[in-house]
Amino acid sequence: MKISVLVLIYGIELHESKTIQRLLDLCEPMDNTQLILWNNGPRKISERSIINSLKECFSQVVLVETIENKALSVVYNDFISKFNADRYVLLDDDSTLSKEYIKSALSENSVGIGVPLISFNGRVESPSMNIRSGYENGPYNSKDRIVGIGSGLFMDDSVAKVIHAHFGNVFDTRFFLYAVDTTFFFRVRSLGLNKKIKLVPGFEHSLSRLEDESAEKAHFRKFERSYAIGLCTRFYFKHCKLQLVKIVVKKLLRRDTYYLSTTLKALWYGKHHRA
């Protein structure tokens, strides 16, 4: 089995990535496993010496740089289309990977869609699930609602091909940052692929919505999430309608008209502000 692993880097050097450090700490020489280090900006990587160490673990290490900060959905799709493999593993740069997760993600066993249990400060925060009683550990079907974050997600090529054949791409390029992973799971559910989902051991991961951050960063995230929920309602109404109602009521009660108008603008025009 050929496996392609993506580590998406943004705003840091390679040696500053928790994910890369954990891959080195837990590394064992792996045949037919290529590592793609994808720097998505805003500047080029200046220190590359760690790549030589990574080559002792992976059969191939490739550095890709798109410093124009491509949409997350576009990066994921480009990764899948350019690096042919039997399995694709998606990782952010700030994950404290566990040995159990790496063993699951890089195993030879066919999984379909691997969804790790992601923790923040020791508490499992992803995936969010609404499962039929008695089927909490699977097998799942279209009645079960499962939504996980992108970091740690992995899928076999057979699943990627089914999604691509139906939608024209694996990840929805109408979304740039937030809801790229969420809408992926909506696609999976709509195609009857929930039966392919398997929960796997996870790891600790930084989650911005649960962290203290500057007012500037908080504004950026609220702005982007407002766009995401508007677009999600426009294109995945069945899945997002209740969330939209909750957000509208919440924003009105708080008189938070700016972010509410942003959501409604995205819903009306049907495109991201960066599109």
Buried (B, 14 or more C-beta within 10 A) or exposed (E): BBBBBBBBBBEBBBBBBBBBBBBBEBBEEBEBBBBBBBBBBEEEBEEEEBBEBBEEBBBEBBBBBEEEBBBBBBBBBBBBEEBEBBBBBBBBBBBBBBEEBBEBBBBEEEBBBBBBBBBBEEEEBBBEBEBEEEEEEBEBEEEBBBBBBBBBBBBBBEBBEBBBEEBEBBBBBBBBBBBBBBBBBBBBBBBEBBBBBBBBBBBBBBBEEEEEEEEEEBEBBBBBBBBBBBBBBBBBEEBBEEEBEEBBEEBEEEEBEEBBEBBBBBBEEEBBEEE
